Amino acid sequence: MQKPSTLAMILAGSRVDELNVLTYYRPKSAVPFGGFARVIDFPLSNLLHSGIEQVAILSQYRSYSLINHIGTGAAWDMIGRYRGVSILPPFKSNNETKEQADWYRGSADAVYKNLDFVKYHNPEEILILSGDHIYKMDYQDVIAYHHQKDADVTIGFVQVEKAKAHRFGIAAIDSEDGEQGGRVEKYWEKPENPEADWASLTVLIFKPEVLYQALQENQQSGSFEFGRDIIPQLMTQGKRVYGYKYKGYWGYTGTIEEYWQSNMDLLGENPPIDMEAWGLRTNMEHRGIRDAQPVVVRDGAKISNSLIYNGSVVEGTVRNSVLFPGVYVEKGAVVENSVLFFNNHIGANCRFNKVITDVNSVFGQGVCVGPEIGSEAKLVTVIGWNNHVPDETSIGEGATVYPHLTAEQWSATKNVAAGEVLR
């Protein structure tokens, strides 16, 4: 068996405040998605199908759920002589100052602190990925383009609306290779007034010696990010920076609304996200998904345009929604336009409209969450995990409920106003 030439490093450690209570106890990459998976399953599955089998995951924020999900890596066939997945948490070094120790100070610093791991594998190219984007890509196509252009670094880009471009790293790419890509002429990290609309996918392929030098030089900086520091640094030095143009679906999920929309993109006759066609893999042992009983649909239940997974029981009405294993929807309850994580119990005659509920919550009878059923909901209502919501409670549109509120807190709160944050 030939030793792999590519080492992939997944940046999976951040919390992302914009996802508020969904990332209260887990990194964004470990947030459940699509009824049975986790967000990090997308880059991991892409790596599997691309034949890249040596993978490191850089994580530092509440890593337990991520470590538990990854397990041995067997779900993605990453066990073997030259195959494997390693989770690399922060660590202390005798050579570091107090300020440098303990935590990764940014995406570039995370890779820098693990250069001994990288050099041990002696890769021909280093592939750096974000662990929290939803897309399907054959990374071998990007790697082939990287070698074809003899690039020092090749970056994957996707075209976005100009009005949203200020949120991303943006590049102006020349027409050297037409629709495939070209030389990056200019690069801006989250510009206030974007001059282009090609947004970074955080898919970066480096020549090892170029990356090593750039990371070493970056240690003298006050910031330690690939987009903010490393790419502009290489551009200034005249390095060969190329952009590969990706044309498929891309779910950024940087906000609650985007996360909700990406889940809705699983629904319909021809959904933009087709997890089966994409060959998405996940760890079916995590949370006992593999052992869950089949879905139970009781007499009188009504289900339309929804994904409902094993272990769920439906007695009421479910429309345009995604239900994870262990969800119970009692008789008379209506759930629409919603995403319900593992083991939520929805009581009789509840009303849910455009709601995301984290795991293990119980909603008593007649609880209303979000705007009235049938009305257009503009904002997502988010419920943190391990809550027990009393009968007849009303939670308004766009409200946020923090995890694990006490019985005393709930007894004092029968109505949560629209947009209110209850903690």
C-alpha angles and dihedrals in degrees: 000000000000118000111248117258096203127068114196121204119192118204100217108147109093128106101208108211091213089074088053113180094014088068097037092105103016141042116258091252090063096051110124115252139187100002101298112017140075126235092247089060089080099063090037091053091045089054091049093051091043091056093242105141107166107081137168124193118206111207136157110153114088091320099180097096090046094048090047091051097047093047110163093338090249092129088068096038091251098145122100147082094298098015128084149120121233125192110213114197123184117279141183123254129198090228097055129095119235089259093053097047134085104022138049104248093206143331094288092046090052091058093041092055089055099046090117088061091047095048092047088063092046095208126193089220134009118221115201118193140177114242095212109061126101114221144106118243137159100225090197088073090058092044091051090051090047091056093041091058094038085230124182088214132002120199128198114230134186126197114247136180111283090231090061098039094096089074095063146050102272130201137193105217123195123229096249094125101018115218093001097062144268147206115318104241098180136006130195127183109223096330119200092223108027117213094192139027107222106114125200116251090199088245104136128171117194137188100239097234091050092052094046093053094044092051092048092051090046091061088076090058129091091229130053111197132123095221099040098039120006100050095046088045091055092045090054090050092054095245120164101263115176133184124219113205114225116199105184135091116303125187112193097181092191092144137034090254092052092046091050092047092051089055090049088052087070091067134079134052095293105022120193088230115053105177093184094051089044090055094234113190127198138171102270091188092064109101088356095279092153093055098045117121120249118275112280116214111187128208111284095023117135122204127177134169093349141125112226120177137207117292094036126121121202123192097150135044126302121183131174092348144125118226122191123211116293098029114141119197111190128214115289094018119126121205118182136165089002142129115214117190127212122316102001117155115210111197129223117293094007119152120213123177122173095345134152115200122189120219132302103014127143121209117198125222119301097010112159118204121181126356125329116298111267095022122110112263115209099181132045118239112217127202119193122224131278098026127146106205113199125234118284095012116153121212114187131226115286094011121143123214117195121227126277102003114186126252088247091057092050094045088058093048121062095152127040109193123231109278093010121140112219115196 
